[in-house]
Amino acid sequence: TASSKAIRLFIDRSGDTYLDGEPIRLWLIQSKLRDLLNNASSKVVLVVTDEGVPAGRLVEVVDQARLAGAERVGIATKKEAG
């Protein structure tokens, strides 16, 4: 089961991205995550995906999380994340 302390990004099967349940554009992820990570005790981001999300989209989101300063980026399916 995924850590509850991680900041969660979700990518649905149509490629839309959500940060803590709110829709977010790809180009805004880095700045929003940077703000959240600066105030967080844990610098972990979990990217949760629907089945069938294109690998390219997943890589883009993971890259944005790393550029924002995440120390660790995990990837999980909806089922794994709980």
Residue frames relative to the residue before (quaternion, step in Angstrom):
aa qw qx qy qz dx dy dz
T 1.0000 0.0000 0.0000 0.0000 0.00 0.00 0.00
A 0.5154 -0.6729 0.4468 0.2862 3.55 -0.99 0.86
S 0.5879 -0.5850 0.4363 0.3490 3.54 -1.19 0.62
S 0.4114 -0.7156 0.5073 0.2477 3.57 -0.93 0.87
K 0.6078 0.5665 -0.3524 0.4306 3.61 1.24 -0.27
A 0.5508 0.6321 -0.3895 0.3813 3.58 1.21 -0.36
I 0.4259 -0.6281 0.5807 0.2947 3.53 -1.21 0.63
R 0.2274 -0.8229 0.5131 0.0890 3.57 -0.74 1.04
L 0.1084 -0.7248 0.6782 0.0545 3.48 -1.10 0.94
F 0.1154 -0.7950 0.5928 0.0561 3.56 -0.95 0.83
I 0.1255 -0.7621 0.6314 0.0691 3.57 -0.99 0.87
D 0.2441 -0.7767 0.5605 0.1515 3.57 -0.67 1.06
R 0.7241 -0.4832 0.2805 0.4043 3.55 -1.27 0.31
S 0.6524 0.4846 -0.3315 0.4792 3.60 1.18 -0.34
G 0.5895 -0.6081 0.3516 0.3990 3.60 1.31 -0.01
D 0.4796 0.6502 -0.4541 0.3755 3.60 1.25 0.06
T 0.2600 -0.7874 0.5496 0.1021 3.54 -1.05 0.88
Y 0.1155 -0.7863 0.6064 0.0253 3.55 -1.08 0.84
L 0.1799 -0.7546 0.6236 0.0969 3.56 -1.05 0.83
D 0.8222 -0.1352 0.0207 0.5525 3.57 -0.49 1.24
G 0.7677 -0.4048 0.1767 0.4644 3.54 0.93 1.01
E 0.6589 0.4832 -0.3068 0.4881 3.60 1.25 -0.20
P 0.5012 -0.6488 0.4665 0.3320 3.63 -0.89 0.83
I 0.0160 0.7932 -0.6077 0.0356 3.57 -1.05 0.81
R 0.4306 -0.6835 0.5308 0.2561 3.56 -1.02 0.82
L 0.6408 -0.5549 0.3737 0.3765 3.57 -1.11 0.69
W 0.7048 0.4848 -0.2775 0.4372 3.60 0.86 -0.91
L 0.6697 0.4797 -0.3069 0.4767 3.62 1.24 -0.19
I 0.4737 0.7120 -0.4289 0.2909 3.58 1.22 -0.39
Q 0.6742 0.5258 -0.3166 0.4108 3.59 0.75 -1.01
S 0.7139 0.4467 -0.2815 0.4600 3.63 0.77 -0.94
K 0.6544 0.5038 -0.3213 0.4634 3.61 0.97 -0.80
L 0.6620 0.4995 -0.3032 0.4694 3.57 0.95 -0.87
R 0.6133 0.5530 -0.3525 0.4402 3.58 0.98 -0.82
D 0.6526 0.5074 -0.3115 0.4687 3.61 0.94 -0.87
L 0.6778 0.4900 -0.2920 0.4640 3.58 0.91 -0.92
L 0.6749 0.5028 -0.2941 0.4529 3.57 0.94 -0.88
N 0.6113 0.5609 -0.3531 0.4325 3.60 1.05 -0.67
N 0.7519 0.3735 -0.1957 0.5068 3.58 1.10 -0.68
A 0.5973 0.5912 -0.3492 0.4146 3.59 1.27 -0.05
S 0.4629 -0.6603 0.5103 0.2990 3.56 -1.13 0.63
S 0.7411 0.3018 -0.1737 0.5741 3.55 1.19 -0.61
K 0.2484 -0.7881 0.5512 0.1151 3.59 -0.77 1.04
V 0.4081 0.7113 -0.4536 0.3489 3.54 1.07 0.86
V 0.1032 -0.7667 0.6321 0.0435 3.55 -1.00 0.92
L 0.1533 -0.7688 0.6163 0.0751 3.54 -0.99 0.91
V 0.1709 -0.7657 0.6146 0.0819 3.56 -0.77 1.07
V 0.1121 -0.7972 0.5932 0.0102 3.55 -0.56 1.24
T 0.0894 -0.8300 0.5504 0.0129 3.57 -0.79 0.99
D 0.4666 -0.6014 0.5690 0.3112 3.47 -1.33 0.49
E 0.6025 -0.5239 0.4440 0.4068 3.54 -1.26 0.29
G 0.7993 0.3214 -0.2213 0.4571 3.59 -1.00 0.76
V 0.4181 0.6810 -0.4975 0.3375 3.61 1.21 0.19
P 0.4858 -0.6772 0.4625 0.3027 3.61 -0.81 0.96
A 0.5688 -0.6256 0.4177 0.3327 3.57 -0.97 0.89
G 0.6204 0.5628 -0.3423 0.4257 3.59 1.01 -0.76
R 0.6527 0.5041 -0.3111 0.4723 3.57 1.00 -0.80
L 0.6310 0.5321 -0.3230 0.4631 3.56 1.00 -0.83
V 0.6580 0.5103 -0.3035 0.4631 3.59 0.92 -0.92
E 0.6283 0.5367 -0.3362 0.4518 3.62 0.97 -0.81
V 0.6866 0.4797 -0.2836 0.4670 3.58 0.88 -0.93
V 0.6420 0.5095 -0.3221 0.4737 3.61 0.95 -0.83
D 0.6357 0.5268 -0.3265 0.4602 3.60 0.96 -0.82
Q 0.6494 0.5141 -0.3180 0.4614 3.59 0.94 -0.84
A 0.6413 0.5210 -0.3204 0.4632 3.58 1.01 -0.79
R 0.6625 0.4960 -0.3056 0.4708 3.58 0.95 -0.85
L 0.6602 0.5062 -0.3019 0.4655 3.58 0.97 -0.85
A 0.6339 0.5357 -0.3194 0.4573 3.59 1.19 -0.55
G 0.6181 -0.5795 0.3362 0.4113 3.59 1.24 -0.27
A 0.3510 0.7289 -0.5144 0.2845 3.59 1.18 0.31
E 0.3859 -0.7241 0.5249 0.2264 3.57 -0.89 0.94
R 0.7809 0.0481 -0.0295 0.6220 3.55 1.17 -0.66
V 0.1017 -0.7686 0.6295 0.0513 3.55 -1.06 0.81
G 0.1280 -0.7928 0.5946 0.0398 3.53 -0.68 1.15
I 0.2123 -0.7484 0.6151 0.1282 3.53 -1.25 0.49
A 0.0819 0.7949 -0.5947 0.0880 3.55 -0.89 0.94
T 0.4527 -0.6223 0.5481 0.3277 3.52 -1.29 0.32
K 0.6879 -0.4527 0.3482 0.4479 3.59 -1.24 0.24
K 0.6525 0.5313 -0.3104 0.4422 3.58 0.96 -0.90
E 0.6810 0.4902 -0.2846 0.4635 3.60 0.95 -0.90
A 0.6874 0.5144 -0.2816 0.4286 3.57 1.00 -0.87
G 0.3956 -0.7547 0.4455 0.2747 3.57 1.21 -0.42
